[in-house]
Amino acid sequence: DASRQAQAQQQHEGLPFADPDADHCRQLLNTAGARMFIHGHTHRPGCFSLGQGLSRLCLSDWELDHGDAARAECLYLGPEGIQRDALM
């Protein structure tokens, strides 16, 4: 599919995957009065500090047909706050 082709092309060219701009994320969060920016995958899932008590949470992709490395990450709100969990 197109996403895999783009990923392969970027890896072939040695280009990094694009993450959202931290300054722009902080601006959006401050405007919204929020502390966490949650978005779909950029091929680098994880939770990243944006400074000023703000963070950016990037979900994994939903690759269910990938053998032992199948992944399908979701979020849920638990007693400790937002939790990440893999469905696979």
N, CA, C and O of each residue as an XYZ file, in Angstrom:
352
protein
N       0.830     -1.188      0.000
C       0.000      0.000      0.000
C       0.874      1.252      0.000
O       2.099      1.157      0.088
N       0.254      2.409     -0.097
C       0.997      3.670     -0.234
C       1.843      3.979      0.999
O       2.955      4.491      0.871
N       1.321      3.670      2.210
C       2.064      3.955      3.436
C       3.356      3.142      3.490
O       4.411      3.670      3.842
N       3.273      1.873      3.145
C       4.484      1.031      3.149
C       5.480      1.492      2.099
O       6.688      1.481      2.334
N       4.972      1.897      0.940
C       5.864      2.385     -0.111
C       6.579      3.652      0.332
O       7.778      3.806      0.104
N       5.836      4.565      0.970
C       6.450      5.804      1.459
C       7.482      5.495      2.539
O       8.561      6.088      2.558
N       7.147      4.554      3.451
C       8.078      4.176      4.512
C       9.348      3.578      3.913
O      10.456      3.941      4.309
N       9.188      2.667      2.965
C      10.346      2.041      2.333
C      11.194      3.078      1.613
O      12.423      3.016      1.658
N      10.539      4.039      0.944
C      11.268      5.085      0.234
C      12.059      5.943      1.213
O      13.220      6.262      0.956
N      11.436      6.323      2.345
C      12.135      7.137      3.341
C      13.310      6.381      3.924
O      14.389      6.950      4.091
N      13.119      5.100      4.239
C      14.212      4.318      4.802
C      15.323      4.160      3.773
O      16.506      4.217      4.111
N      14.940      3.964      2.526
C      15.926      3.807      1.461
C      16.754      5.075      1.304
O      17.966      5.011      1.095
N      16.105      6.210      1.402
C      16.801      7.491      1.239
C      17.459      7.950      2.527
O      18.156      8.965      2.539
N      17.247      7.211      3.618
C      17.847      7.585      4.889
C      17.183      8.787      5.536
O      17.781      9.427      6.402
N      15.959      9.107      5.136
C      15.255     10.256      5.693
C      14.548      9.850      6.985
O      14.016      8.743      7.071
N      14.534     10.722      7.982
C      13.810     10.406      9.205
C      12.305     10.551      8.967
O      11.878     11.269      8.063
N      11.515      9.868      9.779
C      10.077     10.041      9.711
C       9.725     11.384     10.329
O      10.369     11.824     11.282
N       8.721     12.023      9.797
C       8.340     13.356     10.255
C       7.454     13.264     11.485
O       6.427     12.585     11.465
N       7.842     13.939     12.550
C       7.017     14.087     13.736
C       6.435     15.493     13.727
O       7.002     16.393     13.107
N       5.301     15.693     14.414
C       4.743     17.046     14.488
C       5.748     18.013     15.111
O       6.536     17.628     15.976
N       5.717     19.241     14.678
C       6.597     20.286     15.185
C       6.257     20.591     16.645
O       5.109     20.902     16.962
N       7.248     20.503     17.531
C       7.025     20.680     18.970
C       6.467     22.064     19.295
O       5.569     22.178     20.130
N       6.975     23.112     18.660
C       6.468     24.462     18.930
C       5.000     24.580     18.560
O       4.212     25.178     19.293
N       4.636     24.007     17.421
C       3.243     24.064     16.979
C       2.349     23.248     17.914
O       1.233     23.666     18.219
N       2.829     22.090     18.370
C       2.068     21.280     19.329
C       1.826     22.059     20.614
O       0.713     22.061     21.139
N       2.864     22.720     21.124
C       2.708     23.522     22.349
C       1.692     24.637     22.144
O       0.871     24.901     23.022
N       1.745     25.288     20.996
C       0.806     26.372     20.692
C      -0.629     25.841     20.668
O      -1.525     26.458     21.245
N      -0.855     24.704     20.008
C      -2.195     24.113     19.955
C      -2.683     23.723     21.342
O      -3.836     23.971     21.692
N      -1.801     23.109     22.134
C      -2.183     22.697     23.481
C      -2.519     23.901     24.356
O      -3.512     23.881     25.082
N      -1.700     24.943     24.291
C      -1.968     26.139     25.093
C      -3.270     26.808     24.677
O      -4.025     27.273     25.531
N      -3.542     26.863     23.384
C      -4.789     27.454     22.886
C      -6.000     26.659     23.383
O      -7.025     27.235     23.746
N      -5.865     25.324     23.393
C      -6.967     24.456     23.810
C      -7.054     24.283     25.327
O      -8.038     23.741     25.831
N      -6.037     24.736     26.057
C      -6.015     24.536     27.498
C      -5.807     23.069     27.860
O      -6.285     22.601     28.893
N      -5.092     22.354     27.005
C      -4.843     20.923     27.211
C      -3.374     20.698     27.541
O      -2.542     21.586     27.360
N      -3.064     19.491     28.031
C      -1.685     19.167     28.408
C      -1.075     18.064     27.557
O       0.142     17.880     27.561
N      -1.933     17.307     26.807
C      -1.426     16.197     26.005
C      -2.007     16.245     24.597
O      -3.212     16.410     24.407
N      -1.112     16.096     23.609
C      -1.480     16.041     22.203
C      -1.387     14.577     21.776
O      -0.305     13.992     21.821
N      -2.505     13.980     21.363
C      -2.550     12.571     20.970
C      -2.794     12.508     19.472
O      -3.694     13.163     18.946
N      -1.970     11.701     18.788
C      -2.140     11.602     17.332
C      -1.781     10.214     16.844
O      -1.199      9.409     17.571
N      -2.143      9.951     15.594
C      -1.860      8.672     14.954
C      -0.387      8.512     14.656
O       0.415      9.411     14.910
N      -0.049      7.389     14.129
C       1.359      6.992     14.041
C       2.179      7.800     13.036
O       1.695      8.219     11.985
N       3.426      7.995     13.406
C       4.438      8.589     12.534
C       5.621      7.634     12.434
O       6.738      8.041     12.116
N       5.359      6.357     12.711
C       6.368      5.295     12.724
C       7.331      5.413     13.902
O       8.373      4.758     13.926
N       6.976      6.258     14.888
C       7.756      6.379     16.126
C       6.792      6.481     17.297
O       6.645      7.558     17.876
N       6.117      5.364     17.667
C       5.170      5.459     18.777
C       5.886      5.740     20.093
O       7.026      5.325     20.301
N       5.204      6.443     20.961
C       5.767      6.735     22.269
C       5.146      7.984     22.853
O       4.292      8.614     22.230
N       5.574      8.339     24.045
C       5.130      9.558     24.700
C       6.352     10.472     24.817
O       7.391     10.070     25.339
N       6.216     11.686     24.331
C       7.356     12.605     24.240
C       7.052     13.892     24.996
O       5.970     14.460     24.850
N       7.989     14.343     25.788
C       7.839     15.595     26.518
C       8.001     16.768     25.563
O       8.902     16.788     24.724
N       7.107     17.749     25.707
C       7.201     18.984     24.933
C       7.681     20.136     25.814
O       7.746     21.282     25.370
N       8.017     19.819     27.073
C       8.405     20.861     28.018
C       7.170     21.559     28.562
O       6.063     21.327     28.076
N       7.343     22.396     29.548
C       6.270     23.191     30.146
C       5.127     22.315     30.662
O       3.986     22.770     30.732
N       5.424     21.050     31.027
C       4.391     20.145     31.524
C       3.481     19.590     30.438
O       2.437     19.012     30.739
N       3.865     19.759     29.186
C       3.064     19.299     28.052
C       3.709     18.065     27.431
O       4.921     17.876     27.527
N       2.890     17.226     26.794
C       3.430     16.028     26.158
C       2.678     15.710     24.865
O       1.583     16.208     24.604
N       3.314     14.866     24.084
C       2.767     14.399     22.802
C       2.794     12.883     22.825
O       3.844     12.283     23.051
N       1.635     12.253     22.590
C       1.538     10.805     22.608
C       1.237     10.326     21.192
O       0.214     10.683     20.608
N       2.133      9.522     20.655
C       1.998      8.992     19.292
C       1.659      7.504     19.370
O       2.423      6.715     19.927
N       0.516      7.130     18.812
C       0.088      5.739     18.805
C       0.816      4.940     17.740
O       1.322      5.491     16.762
N       0.861      3.632     17.948
C       1.430      2.754     16.927
C       0.452      2.649     15.761
O      -0.698      3.078     15.857
N       0.923      2.077     14.670
C       0.014      1.769     13.575
C      -0.786      0.516     13.941
O      -0.560     -0.081     14.994
N      -1.702      0.128     13.090
C      -2.511     -1.070     13.322
C      -2.135     -2.099     12.283
O      -2.823     -2.258     11.275
N      -1.044     -2.798     12.530
C      -0.553     -3.833     11.618
C      -0.883     -5.178     12.243
O      -0.131     -5.675     13.081
N      -2.006     -5.774     11.842
C      -2.463     -7.015     12.449
C      -1.934     -8.251     11.735
O      -2.009     -9.352     12.281
N      -1.408     -8.095     10.539
C      -0.927     -9.226      9.741
C       0.592     -9.264      9.682
O       1.162     -9.563      8.633
N       1.245     -8.968     10.779
C       2.701     -8.831     10.761
C       3.385     -9.918     11.588
O       4.413     -9.667     12.217
N       2.817    -11.124     11.587
C       3.432    -12.241     12.300
C       3.598    -11.973     13.774
O       2.663    -11.530     14.442
N       4.794    -12.241     14.288
C       5.064    -12.058     15.719
C       5.085    -10.598     16.138
O       4.981    -10.293     17.327
N       5.216     -9.696     15.182
C       5.301     -8.272     15.518
C       3.969     -7.555     15.304
O       3.949     -6.336     15.131
N       2.842     -8.303     15.314
C       1.537     -7.662     15.152
C       1.342     -6.622     16.251
O       1.756     -6.823     17.393
N       0.720     -5.534     15.900
C       0.521     -4.471     16.881
C      -0.787     -3.733     16.584
O      -1.173     -3.569     15.427
N      -1.434     -3.308     17.611
C      -2.673     -2.549     17.510
C      -2.865     -1.854     18.849
O      -3.549     -2.370     19.732
N      -2.273     -0.713     18.991
C      -2.242     -0.016     20.268
C      -3.505      0.815     20.466
O      -4.048      1.373     19.512
N      -3.962      0.892     21.700
C      -5.117      1.727     22.020
C      -4.838      2.470     23.326
O      -3.874      2.173     24.032
N      -5.686      3.424     23.625
C      -5.606      4.189     24.869
C      -6.849      3.916     25.689
O      -7.924      3.664     25.146
N      -6.694      3.968     26.993
C      -7.853      3.929     27.871
C      -7.546      4.788     29.088
O      -6.387      5.021     29.430
N      -8.599      5.250     29.726
C      -8.452      6.085     30.914
C      -8.587      5.197     32.141
O      -9.649      4.627     32.393
N      -7.513      5.085     32.895
C      -7.492      4.260     34.095
C      -7.266      5.113     35.329
O      -7.200      6.339     35.236
N      -7.147      4.472     36.484
C      -6.943      5.202     37.739
C      -5.692      6.089     37.724
O      -5.653      7.118     38.400
N      -4.667      5.690     36.950
C      -3.428      6.465     36.876
C      -3.448      7.491     35.753
O      -2.439      8.153     35.510
N      -4.564      7.635     35.071
C      -4.661      8.557     33.935
C      -4.715      7.787     32.631
O      -5.178      6.647     32.602
N      -4.255      8.389     31.566
C      -4.281      7.751     30.253
C      -3.254      6.628     30.216
O      -2.085      6.827     30.548
N      -3.701      5.456     29.811
C      -2.854      4.273     29.720
C      -2.784      3.815     28.260
O      -3.762      3.926     27.522
N      -1.635      3.308     27.856
C      -1.469      2.722     26.529
C      -1.486      1.210     26.677
O      -0.944      0.666     27.640
N      -2.108      0.539     25.723
C      -2.152     -0.908     25.779
C      -2.187     -1.445     24.368
O      -2.821     -0.862     23.488
N      -1.511     -2.551     24.153
C      -1.531     -3.235     22.861
C      -2.633     -4.276     22.879
O      -2.759     -5.050     23.828
N      -3.418     -4.287     21.834
C      -4.503     -5.260     21.746
C      -3.986     -6.636     21.385
O      -4.685     -7.630     21.579
N      -2.776     -6.708     20.863
C      -2.228     -7.996     20.427
C      -1.236     -8.503     21.454
O      -0.659     -9.576     21.277
